[in-house]
Amino acid sequence: MNFTVAASIFIAYGTGIVLYFIFNRKKGGRIYRIAYVNCIICYGLCLLALTQLPHKGRSGFNLVPFVNFLKKTETGRIFDFAHFLEYIGGAALNILLFVPFGIFAGVFCRLNYIRRPVLKAFLFAAALSAALELLQLVLPAGRFADIDDVIFNALGGALGAWVFFKIKNKPILNRFLKMMRLSSDVDEIYS
């Protein structure tokens, strides 16, 4: 259900962005900034849809890291392979959910000459994720707030920033950043 809502938001908003670019063919950095800001808005709406809309499931909270990983199953065994795969799959989805946030944070750090961008992306992602988990705890939406989600989301933000800085010297990305009115001294600082 929530994925369907997020996909609908993404498709509707993405279609609006494409139509804007088709009918407004101005050249220059302004159009790239508009695209960048609209991508952030679309990502934010999808993030809210995936994390805050009502969900059928248990509600509550967990403040002990990785306790669900070691939790006993119904059979009484401490380790169950099916439970392990479910936990790893959820962790991977939480990491992937915040990779775009890390990429946006990397672009922001590059544009504003901010040092240690991967660490900053990790901290910003952790703060945003903690706020989302707190909202899940406070809002009556049938959500379960978990500290593991905060940890994995923060790792996803750091991964996204790391990926951005690994590919920052690719020609298409440099063209995009230059079109956003970057000065040439940015390359000297981060090279």
C-alpha positions as a Markdown table, in Angstrom:
| # | Residue | x | y | z |
|---|---|---|---|---|
| 1 | Met | 0.0 | 0.0 | 0.0 |
| 2 | Asn | 2.7 | 2.5 | 1.1 |
| 3 | Phe | 4.9 | 1.6 | -1.9 |
| 4 | Thr | 2.0 | 2.2 | -4.2 |
| 5 | Val | 1.4 | 5.6 | -2.8 |
| 6 | Ala | 5.1 | 6.4 | -3.0 |
| 7 | Ala | 5.2 | 5.2 | -6.6 |
| 8 | Ser | 2.2 | 7.3 | -7.5 |
| 9 | Ile | 3.8 | 10.4 | -5.9 |
| 10 | Phe | 7.0 | 9.7 | -7.8 |
| 11 | Ile | 5.2 | 9.2 | -11.1 |
| 12 | Ala | 2.9 | 12.2 | -10.8 |
| 13 | Tyr | 5.6 | 14.6 | -9.6 |
| 14 | Gly | 8.1 | 13.2 | -12.1 |
| 15 | Thr | 5.7 | 13.7 | -14.9 |
| 16 | Gly | 5.2 | 17.3 | -13.8 |
| 17 | Ile | 8.9 | 17.9 | -13.8 |
| 18 | Val | 9.3 | 16.5 | -17.3 |
| 19 | Leu | 6.4 | 18.6 | -18.6 |
| 20 | Tyr | 7.9 | 21.7 | -17.1 |
| 21 | Phe | 11.2 | 21.0 | -18.9 |
| 22 | Ile | 9.4 | 20.3 | -22.2 |
| 23 | Phe | 7.5 | 23.6 | -22.1 |
| 24 | Asn | 10.2 | 25.7 | -20.5 |
| 25 | Arg | 13.4 | 25.3 | -22.5 |
| 26 | Lys | 15.5 | 28.0 | -20.9 |
| 27 | Lys | 19.1 | 27.3 | -20.8 |
| 28 | Gly | 21.5 | 27.8 | -18.0 |
| 29 | Gly | 22.0 | 26.8 | -14.4 |
| 30 | Arg | 18.6 | 27.8 | -13.3 |
| 31 | Ile | 16.9 | 24.8 | -14.9 |
| 32 | Tyr | 19.4 | 22.5 | -13.3 |
| 33 | Arg | 18.8 | 24.0 | -9.9 |
| 34 | Ile | 15.1 | 23.6 | -10.4 |
| 35 | Ala | 15.6 | 20.0 | -11.3 |
| 36 | Tyr | 17.8 | 19.4 | -8.3 |
| 37 | Val | 15.3 | 21.0 | -5.9 |
| 38 | Asn | 12.4 | 19.2 | -7.4 |
| 39 | Cys | 14.2 | 15.9 | -7.1 |
| 40 | Ile | 14.7 | 16.6 | -3.4 |
| 41 | Ile | 11.0 | 17.5 | -3.0 |
| 42 | Cys | 9.9 | 14.3 | -4.8 |
| 43 | Tyr | 12.3 | 12.2 | -2.7 |
| 44 | Gly | 11.0 | 13.8 | 0.5 |
| 45 | Leu | 7.4 | 13.1 | -0.4 |
| 46 | Cys | 8.2 | 9.5 | -1.2 |
| 47 | Leu | 10.2 | 9.2 | 2.0 |
| 48 | Leu | 7.2 | 10.5 | 4.0 |
| 49 | Ala | 4.8 | 8.1 | 2.2 |
| 50 | Leu | 7.0 | 5.1 | 2.9 |
| 51 | Thr | 7.7 | 5.9 | 6.5 |
| 52 | Gln | 4.7 | 7.7 | 7.9 |
| 53 | Leu | 1.5 | 6.5 | 6.3 |
| 54 | Pro | -0.6 | 4.0 | 8.3 |
| 55 | His | 0.7 | 0.5 | 8.2 |
| 56 | Lys | -0.9 | -2.8 | 9.3 |
| 57 | Gly | 1.4 | -4.3 | 11.8 |
| 58 | Arg | 2.6 | -4.0 | 15.3 |
| 59 | Ser | 3.3 | -0.6 | 16.9 |
| 60 | Gly | 5.7 | 0.3 | 19.6 |
| 61 | Phe | 9.4 | 1.0 | 19.8 |
| 62 | Asn | 12.8 | -0.7 | 20.3 |
| 63 | Leu | 15.8 | 1.2 | 21.7 |
| 64 | Val | 18.3 | -1.7 | 21.9 |
| 65 | Pro | 20.4 | -2.0 | 18.7 |
| 66 | Phe | 20.3 | -5.4 | 16.9 |
| 67 | Val | 18.0 | -7.1 | 19.4 |
| 68 | Asn | 15.6 | -8.2 | 16.6 |
| 69 | Phe | 18.6 | -9.9 | 14.9 |
| 70 | Leu | 19.2 | -12.0 | 18.0 |
| 71 | Lys | 15.6 | -12.5 | 19.0 |
| 72 | Lys | 14.5 | -16.0 | 19.6 |
| 73 | Thr | 12.1 | -17.4 | 17.0 |
| 74 | Glu | 8.8 | -19.2 | 17.7 |
| 75 | Thr | 10.8 | -22.5 | 17.7 |
| 76 | Gly | 12.9 | -21.3 | 20.6 |
| 77 | Arg | 16.1 | -21.4 | 18.6 |
| 78 | Ile | 18.3 | -18.3 | 18.8 |
| 79 | Phe | 19.3 | -18.4 | 15.1 |
| 80 | Asp | 16.8 | -19.1 | 12.4 |
| 81 | Phe | 17.9 | -18.6 | 8.7 |
| 82 | Ala | 14.4 | -17.3 | 7.5 |
| 83 | His | 14.4 | -14.7 | 10.3 |
| 84 | Phe | 18.0 | -13.8 | 9.4 |
| 85 | Leu | 17.1 | -13.3 | 5.7 |
| 86 | Glu | 14.1 | -11.2 | 6.7 |
| 87 | Tyr | 16.3 | -9.0 | 9.0 |
| 88 | Ile | 19.1 | -8.6 | 6.4 |
| 89 | Gly | 16.5 | -7.7 | 3.7 |
| 90 | Gly | 14.9 | -5.1 | 6.0 |
| 91 | Ala | 18.4 | -3.7 | 6.7 |
| 92 | Ala | 19.3 | -3.5 | 3.0 |
| 93 | Leu | 16.0 | -1.7 | 2.3 |
| 94 | Asn | 16.7 | 0.8 | 5.0 |
| 95 | Ile | 20.2 | 1.5 | 3.6 |
| 96 | Leu | 18.8 | 1.8 | 0.1 |
| 97 | Leu | 16.1 | 4.2 | 1.3 |
| 98 | Phe | 18.7 | 6.8 | 2.4 |
| 99 | Val | 21.2 | 6.5 | -0.5 |
| 100 | Pro | 19.5 | 9.3 | -2.4 |
| 101 | Phe | 19.6 | 11.4 | 0.7 |
| 102 | Gly | 23.4 | 10.9 | 0.9 |
| 103 | Ile | 23.8 | 11.8 | -2.8 |
| 104 | Phe | 21.8 | 15.0 | -2.2 |
| 105 | Ala | 23.9 | 15.7 | 0.9 |
| 106 | Gly | 27.0 | 15.2 | -1.2 |
| 107 | Val | 25.9 | 17.7 | -3.8 |
| 108 | Phe | 25.0 | 20.1 | -1.1 |
| 109 | Cys | 28.4 | 19.7 | 0.6 |
| 110 | Arg | 30.2 | 20.1 | -2.8 |
| 111 | Leu | 28.2 | 23.3 | -3.6 |
| 112 | Asn | 28.9 | 24.8 | -0.2 |
| 113 | Tyr | 32.5 | 23.8 | 0.3 |
| 114 | Ile | 31.8 | 21.7 | 3.3 |
| 115 | Arg | 34.6 | 19.5 | 4.6 |
| 116 | Arg | 34.1 | 15.8 | 5.6 |
| 117 | Pro | 30.9 | 15.3 | 3.5 |
| 118 | Val | 30.5 | 11.6 | 4.2 |
| 119 | Leu | 30.6 | 12.2 | 7.9 |
| 120 | Lys | 28.1 | 15.1 | 7.5 |
| 121 | Ala | 25.8 | 13.0 | 5.4 |
| 122 | Phe | 25.9 | 10.2 | 8.1 |
| 123 | Leu | 25.0 | 12.7 | 10.8 |
| 124 | Phe | 22.3 | 14.4 | 8.8 |
| 125 | Ala | 20.8 | 11.1 | 7.8 |
| 126 | Ala | 20.9 | 9.9 | 11.4 |
| 127 | Ala | 19.1 | 13.1 | 12.6 |
| 128 | Leu | 16.5 | 12.8 | 9.8 |
| 129 | Ser | 15.9 | 9.1 | 10.5 |
| 130 | Ala | 15.6 | 9.7 | 14.2 |
| 131 | Ala | 13.0 | 12.4 | 13.6 |
| 132 | Leu | 11.1 | 10.0 | 11.3 |
| 133 | Glu | 11.3 | 7.2 | 13.9 |
| 134 | Leu | 10.1 | 9.6 | 16.6 |
| 135 | Leu | 7.1 | 10.6 | 14.3 |
| 136 | Gln | 6.3 | 6.9 | 13.9 |
| 137 | Leu | 6.3 | 6.5 | 17.7 |
| 138 | Val | 4.1 | 9.6 | 18.3 |
| 139 | Leu | 1.6 | 9.4 | 15.4 |
| 140 | Pro | -1.1 | 6.7 | 15.7 |
| 141 | Ala | -0.3 | 5.0 | 12.4 |
| 142 | Gly | 0.5 | 1.4 | 13.5 |
| 143 | Arg | 4.2 | 1.9 | 13.0 |
| 144 | Phe | 7.1 | 0.4 | 14.9 |
| 145 | Ala | 10.0 | 2.8 | 15.8 |
| 146 | Asp | 13.3 | 0.9 | 15.8 |
| 147 | Ile | 16.9 | 2.1 | 16.5 |
| 148 | Asp | 18.1 | -0.3 | 13.9 |
| 149 | Asp | 16.3 | 1.7 | 11.3 |
| 150 | Val | 18.2 | 4.8 | 12.4 |
| 151 | Ile | 21.5 | 3.0 | 12.2 |
| 152 | Phe | 20.9 | 1.5 | 8.8 |
| 153 | Asn | 19.4 | 4.8 | 7.4 |
| 154 | Ala | 22.5 | 6.7 | 8.6 |
| 155 | Leu | 24.7 | 4.1 | 6.9 |
| 156 | Gly | 22.7 | 4.6 | 3.7 |
| 157 | Gly | 23.2 | 8.3 | 3.8 |
| 158 | Ala | 26.9 | 7.9 | 4.2 |
| 159 | Leu | 27.0 | 5.4 | 1.4 |
| 160 | Gly | 25.2 | 7.8 | -0.9 |
| 161 | Ala | 27.6 | 10.6 | -0.1 |
| 162 | Trp | 30.6 | 8.2 | -0.6 |
| 163 | Val | 29.2 | 7.1 | -4.0 |
| 164 | Phe | 28.7 | 10.7 | -5.1 |
| 165 | Phe | 32.3 | 11.6 | -4.3 |
| 166 | Lys | 33.6 | 8.5 | -6.0 |
| 167 | Ile | 31.8 | 9.6 | -9.2 |
| 168 | Lys | 32.2 | 13.3 | -8.9 |
| 169 | Asn | 34.8 | 13.6 | -11.6 |
| 170 | Lys | 32.6 | 12.0 | -14.3 |
| 171 | Pro | 32.0 | 14.4 | -17.2 |
| 172 | Ile | 28.2 | 14.4 | -17.1 |
| 173 | Leu | 28.2 | 15.1 | -13.3 |
| 174 | Asn | 30.8 | 17.9 | -13.7 |
| 175 | Arg | 28.6 | 19.4 | -16.5 |
| 176 | Phe | 25.6 | 19.3 | -14.2 |
| 177 | Leu | 27.5 | 20.9 | -11.3 |
| 178 | Lys | 29.0 | 23.6 | -13.6 |
| 179 | Met | 25.6 | 24.4 | -15.0 |
| 180 | Met | 24.5 | 25.0 | -11.4 |
| 181 | Arg | 26.9 | 27.9 | -11.5 |
| 182 | Leu | 29.8 | 26.4 | -9.7 |
| 183 | Ser | 33.1 | 28.2 | -9.8 |
| 184 | Ser | 36.2 | 26.4 | -11.0 |
| 185 | Asp | 37.9 | 26.6 | -7.6 |
| 186 | Val | 35.5 | 23.9 | -6.2 |
| 187 | Asp | 37.5 | 21.3 | -8.2 |
| 188 | Glu | 40.8 | 22.5 | -6.6 |
| 189 | Ile | 39.4 | 22.2 | -3.1 |
| 190 | Tyr | 38.1 | 18.6 | -3.4 |
| 191 | Ser | 40.7 | 17.1 | -5.8 |
